[in-house]
Amino acid sequence: MPPSKGRRFRLEATFDAPSDFAFRWCTDYSPEDPEIEKDDYERRVLSRGSRRVLYQDLGPEGKGWFLNTQTVTLRPPGNWHAESVGTYRSWSIDYSVRALPDGRTRFAFDGIRRITPLAGRGPTRAEVEENLRTLWTRFGRALARDYRRTSGGSARRQRPG
């Protein structure tokens, strides 16, 4: 079966924190991310450098398991790109954060999602869009909580609570 051409998904959100904090927070890939997402996968960060992060997510999917490997290229101060290759889907995503005049941040997600033959039919476009909105709403709330907790200090995440 030939690979899927993919579907483009775009999302914008506003975060209640400055853009430098939002960039560090969003690119601080962490084993705690599944808790923020309210999901049950396991994240393993395999390598982390000043311009590249490599991590894997492993979790249950239907009657089996999924494995996603993400290679993230950091382009500070406000951009990063992720290539994700997974059991059921692959993504190519460009992210950006931009300062707003009121001290908040405009976040943008622009990704192409391709399903693999193992995925079968996969979720509908509306389901993927809703999942993305829910995910980034949760991340935005956690990011704002961490910013308030640290008063603009370190962007290391606090465990959700």
C-alpha positions as CSV (number, residue, x, y, z in Angstrom):
1,M,0.0,0.0,0.0
2,P,1.5,3.4,-0.9
3,P,2.1,5.9,1.9
4,S,-0.6,8.4,2.6
5,K,-0.1,11.9,1.2
6,G,-1.2,13.2,4.5
7,R,-3.6,15.8,5.9
8,R,-2.6,19.3,7.0
9,F,-3.7,20.5,10.4
10,R,-3.3,24.0,11.8
11,L,-3.9,25.3,15.2
12,E,-3.3,28.6,17.0
13,A,-3.6,29.3,20.7
14,T,-2.7,32.1,23.2
15,F,-0.5,31.2,26.2
16,D,-0.5,33.3,29.4
17,A,3.3,33.6,29.6
18,P,6.0,35.4,27.7
19,S,7.3,33.9,24.5
20,D,10.8,33.0,25.8
21,F,9.3,31.0,28.7
22,A,6.7,29.4,26.3
23,F,9.5,28.3,23.9
24,R,11.6,26.7,26.7
25,W,8.6,25.1,28.3
26,C,7.2,23.7,25.0
27,T,10.6,22.3,24.0
28,D,11.4,20.8,27.4
29,Y,10.2,17.3,26.5
30,S,9.6,15.4,29.7
31,P,8.5,12.0,31.0
32,E,5.7,14.0,32.8
33,D,4.1,15.1,29.5
34,P,1.6,12.2,29.5
35,E,0.3,13.4,32.9
36,I,-0.4,16.8,31.4
37,E,-2.1,15.2,28.4
38,K,-4.1,12.9,30.7
39,D,-2.8,10.0,28.7
40,D,-1.2,6.7,29.6
41,Y,1.8,6.4,27.3
42,E,5.4,6.4,28.5
43,R,7.9,9.0,27.2
44,R,11.7,8.3,27.1
45,V,14.0,11.1,26.1
46,L,16.9,9.4,24.3
47,S,19.1,12.5,23.7
48,R,18.9,16.2,24.2
49,G,21.2,18.8,22.8
50,S,21.1,22.6,22.3
51,R,19.5,22.2,18.9
52,R,18.1,18.6,18.8
53,V,15.9,16.4,21.0
54,L,15.2,12.8,20.3
55,Y,12.5,10.9,22.2
56,Q,10.1,8.0,22.0
57,D,6.6,7.5,23.2
58,L,5.2,4.0,23.9
59,G,1.7,3.2,24.9
60,P,-1.4,1.0,24.5
61,E,-3.5,1.4,21.3
62,G,-6.6,-0.7,20.8
63,K,-5.5,-4.3,21.3
64,G,-1.8,-3.5,20.8
65,W,0.8,-0.9,21.3
66,F,2.1,2.1,19.5
67,L,5.6,3.5,19.3
68,N,6.4,7.0,18.1
69,T,9.9,8.3,17.6
70,Q,10.3,12.1,17.4
71,T,13.3,14.1,16.2
72,V,12.9,17.7,17.2
73,T,15.0,20.5,15.7
74,L,15.1,23.6,17.9
75,R,15.3,26.9,16.2
76,P,15.4,29.5,19.0
77,P,14.1,31.9,19.9
78,G,10.6,30.9,18.7
79,N,10.6,28.0,16.2
80,W,11.0,24.3,16.2
81,H,10.3,21.4,13.8
82,A,9.4,17.8,14.7
83,E,9.5,14.7,12.5
84,S,7.6,11.8,14.1
85,V,7.6,8.3,12.8
86,G,5.1,6.0,14.4
87,T,3.4,2.7,14.3
88,Y,0.0,4.1,13.2
89,R,0.9,7.6,12.0
90,S,3.7,10.0,11.2
91,W,3.8,13.8,11.5
92,S,5.9,16.6,10.1
93,I,5.2,19.6,12.3
94,D,6.4,23.2,12.4
95,Y,5.8,25.1,15.7
96,S,6.2,28.7,16.6
97,V,5.7,31.1,19.5
98,R,5.5,34.9,19.0
99,A,5.3,37.6,21.7
100,L,2.1,39.5,22.0
101,P,2.1,43.1,23.2
102,D,0.3,42.2,26.4
103,G,3.1,39.8,27.6
104,R,1.3,36.7,26.4
105,T,2.3,34.4,23.5
106,R,0.7,33.4,20.3
107,F,1.4,29.7,19.6
108,A,1.1,28.1,16.1
109,F,1.1,24.5,15.0
110,D,1.2,23.5,11.4
111,G,1.5,19.8,10.7
112,I,1.0,17.1,8.1
113,R,-0.3,13.8,9.5
114,R,0.2,10.6,7.5
115,I,-1.4,7.3,8.6
116,T,0.4,4.0,8.1
117,P,-1.1,0.8,6.8
118,L,-1.4,-0.5,10.4
119,A,-3.7,2.4,11.3
120,G,-6.6,1.1,9.2
121,R,-9.1,3.9,8.7
122,G,-7.9,6.1,11.6
123,P,-9.7,8.9,13.2
124,T,-11.7,11.5,11.3
125,R,-10.4,14.9,10.6
126,A,-12.8,16.4,13.2
127,E,-11.5,13.9,15.8
128,V,-7.9,14.8,15.1
129,E,-8.7,18.5,15.3
130,E,-10.5,18.1,18.6
131,N,-7.7,16.0,20.0
132,L,-5.2,18.7,19.1
133,R,-7.3,21.5,20.6
134,T,-7.7,19.5,23.8
135,L,-4.0,18.7,24.0
136,W,-2.8,22.3,23.5
137,T,-5.5,23.6,25.8
138,R,-4.1,21.4,28.5
139,F,-0.5,22.3,27.7
140,G,-1.4,26.0,27.7
141,R,-3.0,25.7,31.2
142,A,0.0,23.8,32.6
143,L,2.4,26.3,31.0
144,A,0.6,29.2,32.6
145,R,0.5,27.5,36.0
146,D,4.2,26.9,35.8
147,Y,4.9,30.4,34.7
148,R,3.0,31.8,37.7
149,R,4.7,29.3,40.0
150,T,8.2,30.3,38.9
151,S,7.4,34.0,38.4
152,G,9.1,33.8,35.0
153,G,12.1,31.8,36.2
154,S,13.2,28.5,34.9
155,A,11.0,26.8,32.4
156,R,11.5,23.4,33.9
157,R,8.1,21.8,34.3
158,Q,6.5,21.1,37.6
159,R,4.6,17.9,38.0
160,P,0.9,18.5,37.3
161,G,-1.2,18.7,40.4
